[in-house]
Amino acid sequence: MNHTTKLFRVPADLCSPAEKVKWKGFVLESGFRLGRYHLTYTTYGRINARHDNVIWIFHALTANSVPHEWWDGLVGIGKLFDPEEYFIVCVNVPGSCYGSLGPLDIDVCTGQPFYHQFPLFTTRDIIRSFQPLRHYLGIKKIKLGIGGSLGGQQLLEWAIEEPELFENILPIATNAQHSPWGIAFNATQRMAIEADGTWKGSYPQAGLHGMKAARAIALLSYRSYEGYGISQPNNASQHHVPQSGESVGGAASYQRYQGEKLANRFNAFSYYNLSKTMDSHHVGRGREGNKKALAKIQANALVIGVQGDVLFPPEEQKFIADHIPQSRFELIDSHFGHDGFLLEFTQLEKIILQFLSQVSTRSIDRKISPHANASNA
């Protein structure tokens, strides 16, 4: 499928000479100041003459900026998010290892890679880093913002930060503030990385064995009892006990496989840092709490939860929906827990289409009869 992946550099690619002159660095919530940064982003399709066909997709923890690779049931020709109809944008988050500024990049202050010294990007920092790119792309209005998990956290932050930017938002399997339960999972994964004897080293492969164990821990929160029973029902060691005593096949082998799979495409520095990004998530910080922060959102919102999600339980999405003024809550069923937001394409497509149809009808009604509400009062 045709798509374009590019690099956006700040301040080099800012829209005007005046902006470049005014540039004094990018200040993170922690107070850390970056003299420059870069983002890798992917686009599909073209923005139309009315500039009203923009879809902005926010990716989760270890994904990249190419959503048809990891959300192929929703993104593509003839699918829900069709590049022949929409201008689709996805940006790799800072701290990741898919092209945006990350721990393996050079710190201009030292001339050496950041490694352990990479600064913390909060979810609020991430969306603020996206704002110059939005201006560069000429986007004044986003028809639909969508993201799950860490992606949903980014979406909520931006919809609060710039309430008039989004027409519709779809946060999925996410929360307004990362929970103690979620933080405990992330802290445990970081402990696994720290227990790797190579982690203190300053080279790209440091901590990889620890990251494999961390990924296996994470899977326990991403999936469910039922999901493992369906996808990994057979353990060979239960039928033929080996002299080694090793647990072979089924879930045991799957855990190791997933750790190896991630190690082949990710690094421990990015994994470690992005888990801290999630821990920092709190839309109410500096905004008088989560309820008042969510009340700032002006977009139509469809908030989606996954039945059986133990990492982001549905009550967290219900809380979001209850405090966004124009919002509704929907629940999808999945045997695969949190990962259901990546796998249950058919259910997601159905409820998203229903939502878009309803908000489109309301929009048409308002244009035809802008004073209808006042006359009916």
Helices and strands as residue ranges (DSSP letters): E 4-10, H 17-22, E 26-27, E 33-34, E 37-44, E 54-58, G 67-69, E 87-91, E 106-107, E 112-113, G 115-117, H 123-136, E 142-148, H 150-161, E 166-172, H 180-194, H 208-222, H 225-231, G 236-238, H 250-263, H 268-279, H 290-295, E 300-307, H 314-323, E 327-333, G 337-339, H 340-343, H 345-368, H 372-376
